[in-house]
Amino acid sequence: MKQTILHIKIIVFLGILVFWSSLLSAQQNFESQIKEANRDIYENPNKAIKIGLELYNSDETSDEIKVNALMILSTAYSSKRNNLLSLEYANKSLELLPKIDNKIFKVNVLNKIGDQYHQLQIYDQSISYLDEALQTLQEINQKDSIANLLGYNYAVRGFVYREQMSCDIALSYFNKSIYYFQKHLKNNEIMNANLSIIHYNKGNCFLSKTQIDSATVSFDKAIGFAQVIKAKSLEAFAIKGMAEVLTIKGQYNEALSILKKGLLVSSDVGDLVLNQGLYKGLADNYLAVKDWENYEFYNAKYNETNQIIKSTEIKTINNSLSNLISDNSSELDKLQSKISRTKYLFIVGFLFLFLIIFISIHFYLKDLKNLNKIKQKLSK
């Protein structure tokens, strides 16, 4: 009997062990998929979207994994310049966020949503989410683990303040961002990507201030960080920036040379904004060297890409307006329904109050009549 009980206990224990092992294995598999998707967000966004949808629609994933999947989808669609879907998935992640206790995870999500609103040029909303993220960061004790989150927060603020205020203010935030990102740089692909992006944007700021030497240094660093992780789109953007420096210096042939390299590097990326910038640079420099045939070719490519981008933007705006109208119509229907219910309740309440007053008057008059009768009897 004792041996049987012992065997049962062993079987139960092994069953529990297998169960938790399978859960751990599944969790590790999900985390591996998330890492893979994050690597592909800029270079192969369609692949990242496929992984994100699989994770989000899986019944085995936790709320935290689902939010991770939604942020992958949001960032990947942002990479494809589809801001409408990007914001839709970001807002879905906000709905799940209250179910998660991990504050570091929450900050990461809030930072990313702040970035999405920045890309949509809704700057007040962007700063609102970034402020909420900073406030949550103050509640975290492990200060060493939040350097990358601070870096991201300051980077997005730099983007916003560059548009709203000036490059001088933006540069101070970009420098803060670089300081924090470098704390987590070692063997970290995302930090290398972030640093490439920040140095590229610093370069653009320096160009706008005609600080050519500083711009050259920033674009060179942007290229270096992109090459470390073989991020072709980031490298091509930085190359485009470096070509602008050479064009300003009058070194048109050198600019053409690296712009062609930029086209080659980005051939598989499919980023319309990147291609637009490269075609514009090639057209301008071929015009400068009076190569009319190549100028007309790349100018036509630039105009064609520009038209596609504008069409996409118009479609996004129209979809946004349609969704807004639909949402407002739904809200209006709810409000009208609520008003109708309130009106009905008011009428019922008024009738009920009128009935009470009527009954009260009726009994008052009846009592008054009886009182008069009694008085008459007493007087007799």
C-alpha positions, 0 to 999 in steps of 0.5 A: 500500500505504501509503495503504491502511494509512493508511486502515485506521488512520484507520478504526480511529481513527474507530471508537475515537473513535465508541466512546468518544464513545458511552460518554461520551454514555451516561455523561452520559445516566445522570448526567442520569437520576440527577439527575432521579431525585434531584429527584423522590425526595420530590415524585414518588417513583414516577417516581424508582423507575421511573428507578432500576429502569431504571438498575439493570437496564441492562446498560450501567451501571457498578457505580457507576451501579448503586449510585447507582440502588439508593440512589435506590430505597432513598431513594424507598421511604423517602419512601413510608414503605416501610422494608422495600424501602428497607432491601432496596435499601440492603443490595444496594448494600452488596454492590456497594460493595467493587467501587468505589474512589471513597471519596467515593462510598462515604461517600455510600452509607454515610451513606445506609444509616446514615440508613435504619437510623435511620428503622427505629429501629435506632440502633446499626446506624445509628451503626455505618455513620455511624462507618465513613463518618467513618473513610473521610472521614479518608482523603480529602485533598480536604477541600473536596469532603467538606463536604456528606458531613460535613453529612449525617453530622452531620444523621443523628447529630442525628436518632439522638441526639435519639431516644436522648439529648436535643434539646440534644445533637441541636441541636449536631449539627444546627448542625454539619450546617447549617455544612457544608451551607451551604458547598455551598448555591449553586445546589444543590437537594439542599443547599437540601432538606437545610437545609430538613429540618434547620431543620424538625427544629431547630424541633421540638426548640425546640418540645419545649423550649418555646422558641417564638421559636427554633422560629418562626425555624427553621420560617420558614427551613425554609419559605424553603429549601423554596420556593427549590427548590419542594419541596412536601412539605418546605414543607408539613412546615415549614408544619405546624411553624409552625402548631403554634407558632401553636396554642401561642400561641392564634392558632387562626384563623391556624393554620387558615389556614396548615394549609389552605395546607399541605394545598393545597401537599401535595395531589399529594405523597401522604405519609401522615405529612404528611397525618396531621399536617396533619389532626391540626392542623386537627382540634385548631384547629377544636376550639379555635374550637368548629367541631364540623362541621369538627372531626369531618371532620378528626378522621375524616380523621386517624383514617383516615390513622392506621389506614392508617399502622398497617396499613402498619407492621404489614405491614412488620413481618410481612414483616420477620419472615417474611424473618427466619424464612426467612433463619433457616430457610435458615441452619438448613438450612445448619447442619444440613447442615454438622453432618451432613457433620461427623458423617459425617466424624467417623464415617469418621475414627473408623473409619479411626483404628480400622482403623489401630489394629487393623492396628497391633495385628495387625502388632505381635502378629504381630511379637511372635509371630515374635520369640518363635519366633526366641528359642525357636530361639536358645535351642535 
